[in-house]
């Protein structure tokens, strides 16, 4: 949603995979969209566009309508090109978007009445869109491997407001018009490095087994004891190390007896 002054209140939405301290962009699923060209392109001759002061849209025109009623603010193609105006290449001409980098959410039909109640949910968007209104031909979709991810929202206009996000995996139901959230209803998914992440029973069992094996190796095997003594040489001074090693040897003799040592 957004304010009631002008249109273009929208979001660019991107998905990123968390790799330690780095983020890598996750492209969306392959799709197609109507082909666009710059308004001053030679491929299709446009004279300019009719600027809408409310929605900020500027539909392209092949000729100047010359009518202040239907087109009160006609902008020449050269001036329109300076702020990045684009036009449809032609009816039915499409282009393939192999890996969308972002999705544009700007789908409310009433450009000057942008509030959360007029259109509770907007699931449609435009892959790699940049207009004041998205095409509504796409649904945001990413193929995600196991791991931690960050979903980012970039506001296009200063009046843009975000009320709620509904993120659904395979098999989930879409939100209906009665699905509404209040303050405090959010569910939080902590990253694996967060302090609130819990461990399953299997994780604890594996951890206990590994810890037990490490302790057994260092305490009750000859190779483990030798390795432990080698490590200790670097951790303590020589005199302390020798004293501790002698005490360990004595305790070992006493626990096993001289006969067990072959003496």
N, C-alpha and C positions, 0 to 999 in steps of 0.2 A: 504494500500500500504506500501511500504518500500523502503529500499536502494537497490542498485544493487550488494551488496557484501553479498553473502550467502542468504539463505532462512530462513524460520521459522518466518518471520515477521508477527505477528498475535496478536489477542486480545482475552482475556477472558472477556466475557460480563456477568454481573450479575444485577439483579433487587432487590431493597431494598425498603421497606415501611418505611416512616418516622413516628416515634412515639415519638413526642416531641424532645428530644435530642438523642434518640436512633434510630438505624436502624435495621430492621429485614429482613433477607433474604427471598425473595419470590421465591419459587421453580417454575420451568417451567412445562409445560404440559407433561403428560406421553408419552413416546416414546420408541423406541427400536434401538439397534445398534449392529454391529458385535462384537462378544465377543472377548476380548483380554486377554492375559495372559503374565506374565513376560517371557522374552526370555529364562531364565534358568528354567522354570517350567517343572516338570516331566510329565505334562499332554500331552504336544506335544513336541517332541524332535527336537530342533533347534540347529544347529552347531554354528551359529553366524549371522551376518548381514553385508551387503555391504554398507559402509558409502559413502554418496554423499557429496563431499566438497562444492558443490554449494548450494544445497537445505537443507543440514544437515539431510536429511532423511536417514534412515538405514533399508531398507527392509530386513526382516528375510530370512534366507536360511537354508534349512535342511542339506545341505552339503556345504563344502567350494568349490566354483566354480573353484578355482585355475586358474582363467583367469584374467590377469591384464587389459584386454580390457573391459570386462563387469563388473568386480568387482576389481578395482584397490586398494581399501582399505577395505579388509575383516577384521572384528573385531570379535574375539572369544566371545562366548556367556557370559562367566564370566565377561569379561571386559565390554561388552555391557550392562550387567545387572547392573553394577555399576553406569551407567548414566540413568537407568530407561527405557531401550529399551523394547518395548512390541510387541507381534506378534499376528496375528489372530489365534484363537483357531482352526478354521477349516472352510472349505467352507460351508456357509449357517448357521453356528452356531451363534445364536443371544442371546442377553440379554435384559431384560426389564429395562429401566431407569424410575422408578416410579415418581421421582420428581427431574429433573435435577437442580443442584445447579448453573451451569454456562453453557455458550455456547462458543465454540471455533470458531473464525472466522479466517480461514487461507486457503482460497479457491482459490487463484489465480493459474491458471494452469502453467503459466510461472514462475517457482521459482526464476529465476535470472533476470527477467525483471519486477520488481514490481513497477508499477506506476499507477496513477489514470486513465489514458486514455486507458490502455490495457483492463481493465475490470471495467467499470464505477461503477457498482453496484454488490454487492455480498450478496444475500439474504439467501444463504444456509450456514449451519454451522454444528457443531457436538455437541450434548448434552454431557456434561462432557468429552469433548475431551482434549487430551494432546499431540497430535502428531504434527509434523511440518506442516502437511496439514490436514484440516478437511475432514470428510467423505462426506460432502455435502448432507447428507440424512435428515437433520433436518432444520426446520425453527424456529427461536426463538419465543416462544409464552408463554404469562403469562395470567392467569385469575386474574384480578385486581378488588378489591373492591373500593368503593369511598374513596378517600384520596390522600395524597401526596406521590410521589415516587421518587426514585433516581436511574437512570440507570448508572452503573459504567463500565468503560473500563480499563482493566489492560493490559498493553503492555507486550508481552512475550519477545521480543527482543529489543535491543537498537536502531535498525534501523526502528522500526515500526512508521508509520505515519497515522494519521486519517484525512481524508478530510471532510467528511460530514456524518451525521446520518439521516436516513429517518425512522421516527417512525410512524407506521400506525395502526389505530384502526380498529374495525370491519366495513366492508363496504368500506374501503379506497382502492384507486387504487395503484398498485405497481409502483415504478418509472421505466421509460423506459430509453433507451440509450441516449435520448435527454435531460433528466432531469439532469441539471447541476446547480451548485450553485457558486456564486461569493462571495467575501468578503462582509459582511454586509447583506447577504440574510437570515441570520438565524432568526427564530422565537423563542421567549423566552416565556416559561411558568413559571411564578413566583409561588413559593410555597404559601400556604394560609397565612403563617406568614410574607410574604414579604411586603415591603412598597408600591409596585406597583399594588397590587391586588385590583381590584375594587369590588364594591358590586352591586348586582342587585337591581331593584326597589323594589321588594318584600322584600329584606333584610332591606332596609331603612324604608319601611312602618312598618314592624314588630318591628324594633328598636324604631321608634317614638311612636308606640302604647304602647310598654312596658314601655318606659320612662314616658309617660303621666300617665299611671296607677300607677306607683310608686310615682310620684309627687302627684297625687290625693289622694293616700292612706295616705301619710304622712301629707298632708296639710288640708284635708277636712274630715277625719274620726277620730272618738274618739280614736280608737285603734292605728291608725297611729300616732296621736299626742302624745299619751302616750309612744309609742315606740320611737318616735323622742326625747322626753324628757329624756327617759332612756339612750339613746345613748349619748345625750349631756352631761350627768353627767360624762361620762368618757372622754369627749373631751375637756371640759372647766372646770375651777375651780368653786367651789360651789357658790361663790358670783355672778359671772357673769351669771351663769346658773339661779339663782333665779331671778335676775333682768330681764333677757330675758323672763323667764316664766311669770313674772308679766306683762310685756308689752304685751305679746301675749294674756294673759287673758283679759286685758283691751281692746285691739283692738277687741277681739272677742265679748265682751259685747257691745261695741259701734256699731259694725256692725249688731248685731242681736237685740239689744234693750232689756230692762229689761223684757218686756212682753214675749218675745220669750224665755226667760230663766225661766219663771214661777215665777218672783218676783213681 
